Amino acid sequence: MAKEKKKSGSKKSKTAPASKMKYRPRSAANKNFKPQRPFGDAVAAPKPDPDFALIPSSHKMPKDLSYDLQKAIGKQEISRITGAGKMVFHTVGDTGDVNGLGITKDLAVQMETQYKSTDPGRPSFFFHLGDVVYYNGVSTDYRDQFYDPYKTYPPVIFAIPGNHDGQVIINKGDPPDPEPSLTGFFDNFCDNQRSKTQSSPYRYSMDQPWAYWVLNTPFATIIGLYSNVDGTLDKWNDNAHPQFNWFIHQMQQADKNKCLVLAVHHSPYSLDSEHGGYPDILDAIDQAVAKANGRYPDLVLSGHVHNYQRFHRLVSGKSYIHIVAGAGGYASPKTMHKLQLNPQTNAKISVNPPFQANEAGVSLVSYNQDLPGFLRISIDQRSITGEYFINDTTGGDQSARAFDTFHFDYIKKIIS
């Protein structure tokens, strides 16, 4: 049989060439100590060789990593959102209640109270910013640390993984985990379909497509990244950068008529004394923005650092908001991460906001390093309203009280 001739004029479909992430120079590891980060640096130096846990090959990545909000909350709730002209959701990270202090449950109760109130800002879902389960995300810990604290919280809970969700060995010399990296996360958040789990008779598993994914909603596109164990999207010394290239594509394809939100566990900016911001994440954002014709995320949400910080970043004359919200329950008030101490005050106080960081155009405008809390975010056709609530866990009034409020006109890029 003769071979079929190709049709004249036919063209092969073209795909954009893969981009290679450009990393900052990495110095050799210091054998004796970690160099002190200068005061005011909101971005730490890159680690010489960051830990990276591969997603096991037993998990097969679907072609489509997008998820429509209606699939989880139903047509009626979507109609309520569109009718109200705004979408409201809760968000925070680092909730794993391994310490048994009950802080995660206290915050969950306050979020539930907001849901049940007559306030028109009723949240439709909770977007978790990672570190759901400590210390290393094993499946058997989900009952006590996740399902029990949120068993009476009505909305669905989405999530991105944090370093503890993907970590397989805590310290060198420790025995390896009984299961591969992200097993607990995939079982409970990336199930084939929503179903009952062995960990809870009340809350069903979620059916997100992957560890990094995009949530499509009526008023916002929410891109969720997986920053792995040490704050990198891909293994930094490999040539292939699959998540980085996927991120670029999502930035390019995001609906320009909607708010653009980015969620990633490791924050690009932090003035805490323990971690600092993660340069690989910051560089990935900036390089993806350059590939997306300069469109910057209107709101960047992160956890990892166990406190609350709100940064404003000026990019090409326009302002954008970066939030650190990692005081979701794991850390008690005594163990929350504190900000750097100002050497000009004899190291007695932290920074006084508004504080200009050493990075150009980056300023810290609000922070709380003393009490746990959570965010309530409202998004409409032109603006974002954010409220950070703190909870006094000392045995007094358990009601959450507003600590910080901001309003961002993401059309005009004006913060008030």
CORTAZI-V380881 format. One record per backbone hydrogen bond with DSSP energy under -1.0 kcal/mol. CO is the residue of the C=O (numbers start at 0). NH is the residue of the N-H. If there is no record, write none. Layout:
{{CO NH} {CO NH}}
This chain:
{{6 9} {37 40} {39 357} {41 269} {41 276} {50 229} {55 58} {64 213} {66 215} {67 70} {68 71} {68 72} {69 73} {73 77} {74 78} {75 79} {76 80} {77 81} {78 82} {79 83} {80 84} {80 85} {86 378} {87 123} {88 376} {89 126} {90 374} {91 128} {92 327} {93 329} {95 97} {96 99} {101 105} {102 106} {103 107} {104 108} {105 109} {106 110} {107 111} {108 112} {109 113} {110 114} {111 115} {119 121} {124 89} {125 157} {127 159} {129 93} {130 95} {137 140} {138 141} {140 144} {141 145} {141 146} {142 147} {145 149} {147 150} {149 152} {155 125} {157 127} {161 165} {162 166} {170 173} {179 182} {181 185} {182 186} {183 187} {184 188} {185 189} {187 205} {188 207} {194 204} {199 196} {205 190} {212 223} {213 66} {214 221} {215 68} {218 258} {219 216} {220 260} {221 214} {222 262} {223 212} {226 230} {226 231} {234 237} {240 244} {241 245} {242 246} {243 247} {244 248} {245 249} {246 250} {247 251} {248 252} {249 253} {254 257} {258 220} {259 297} {259 298} {260 222} {261 300} {262 224} {264 302} {266 277} {270 339} {276 43} {277 281} {278 282} {279 283} {280 284} {281 285} {282 286} {283 287} {284 288} {285 289} {286 290} {287 291} {288 293} {291 294} {297 320} {298 261} {299 322} {300 263} {301 324} {302 304} {304 306} {305 336} {306 325} {307 367} {308 323} {309 364} {309 365} {310 321} {311 362} {312 319} {314 317} {317 314} {319 312} {320 299} {321 310} {322 301} {323 308} {324 92} {326 372} {331 334} {337 272} {341 344} {341 346} {342 345} {348 341} {354 363} {358 361} {360 313} {361 356} {362 311} {363 354} {365 309} {367 307} {371 390} {373 388} {374 90} {375 386} {376 88} {377 384} {378 86} {381 409} {382 379} {383 407} {384 377} {385 405} {386 375} {387 402} {387 403} {388 373} {389 400} {400 389} {403 387} {405 385} {406 415} {407 383} {407 409} {408 412} {408 413} {413 408}}
